[in-house]
């Protein structure tokens, strides 16, 4: 059989797995697979179920016929749902109905747009009804100008039933307008069906409270961040048992992604970043000291549930998109349950990821992923890319991206250097927090330490180094373009922060900039914020730009708005630097449209071929 390398076209033929849960009898795992169609320019979705122990999948038209419905109350009497409710006048025709063809929007406060949508006076609300098709629905948040599920990404995981079916628990940030835009203070509320009253269960906590989940014995657990305005704070597991709250992971030097109660109610399983991967941990209620269960060069991305001694998870790595696996807690072995993309992978030669540790300028050891091309030949010299991760506090692990795909980069004969620089979770809370208010500080030295160390290898072509990244990674590209001392031959920045001052004035989640920049740009006596808007502002380094740069931007990106890319491209053009502006009018902070995604990949490698 002839082996092939990954291509952009092949990457977008891969199926994308999403697990929906167990069947009602817990004998099957129900999941869906989205497969992009380039020709139709859409995602095609199919649903399946497969035996928990593995076997052949069966396609199913309506997965709800076999799925356990978490939105039905435990006693079977009621059903939860959510829908948008129009509660606020925003549009011109709301105020002037006789001018119904007007396109005016009128705002008196912030949060007028979020992620990729403009606020039109509609709010997500939770409803309950008797469990029959024609039953009237009751809004548990009547006339409240708040959202549950949380926008932009929340779903029905934001609300659950209590075990006795007498109350509904839901996640909500009960703030609106400008107050909403500067805070991360979500709480978990309990709505009593009989009295129609609401109680705030987490009123004393100032930061995020999310993901409520009951054990079989009725103990409530949730994820909590303590500090308001800090979206990447340490994420802990808190339990409420007989009105006593306990932070199980308070003294653990890590942060939790997600969790699931054990069937015996004695422990909680959770996923957390660790040493450049995401692994499965457990913590007992009687001995709150986390134990790492799994280890290896892969990421566990979701805990599905249990079957006998096996725990069912989703797992991926740099060379493989997500599949369902079972891990035997007793035997300590893995079984791959789904094989959505196995036939494609069987025909490919893979890149080789290698974990290294590099000394930083302040005497620390930094993990760096180095990904080598398929059929790597150490006697040759390869162009090499420094990959700058976004977030700025997103884990740089064994993730499988359909855009920033290391497997595809390596298949195009590039070596990729991906450092777990300051700001990455999985290396202790201190390392994770060091990037806040220091965007252009130690982290930039970390980047350069990584590329300089790897570039000493004989197989790296020092004259063909590139620098690439998105979001905070795009900021890193813009910043490094001004300080790189001719290390790099070319740059690619996607949705990157170019001007911290105008970013503060146009982004929608103000709490983020307040925390990471240290305040507003007009606070001239604030030395911390002034550093962010001056010394750490890429726009002030443009005079040092001297290499080609590709600038990519989504038109509906309200997190890092279009002006950032426009300012950067205009500066490069007026300085006479070879540059290109790749603009996607209908994309947000990501690229989701299949044909747009193909052009993204084609232009990415076209630019590297032209300039590297």
ABEGO torsion letter per residue (X at the ends): XBBBBBBAAAAAABBBBBBAEBBAAGABBBBBBBBBBAAAGBBBBBBBBBBAAEEBBBBBABAAAABBBAABBAAGABBBBBBBBBABBABAAAABAABAABABBBBABBGABBGABBBAGBBBBBBBBBBBAABBBBBABBGBBBBOBBOAABBAAABBBBAAGABBBBBBBBBBEAAAAABABBBBBBBBAAAGBBBBAAAABABBBBGBBBBAAGBBBBBBBABBGBAABBBBBBBBBGGBBBBAAAABBBBBABBBBBAAGABBBBBBBBGGBBBBBBBBAABBBBBBABBEBBBBABBAEBBEABBBBBBBBAABBBBBBBBBAAAGBBBBABBAAAAAAAABBBBBBBBBBBBBAAGBBBBBBBBBBBGBBAABBBBBBBBBBBOAABBBBABBBAABBAAAAAAAGBBBBBBBBBGBBGAEAAAAAAABGAAABAAAAAAAAAAAAAAABAABBAABBBBBEBEAAAAAAAAAAAAAGGABABBBBBGBBABAAAAAAABABAAAAAAAAGEBAABAABAAAAAAABAABAAAAAAABABBBBBBBBAABAABBAAAAAAAAAAAAAAGBBBBBBBBAABBABBABAAAAAAAAAAAAAAAAAAX
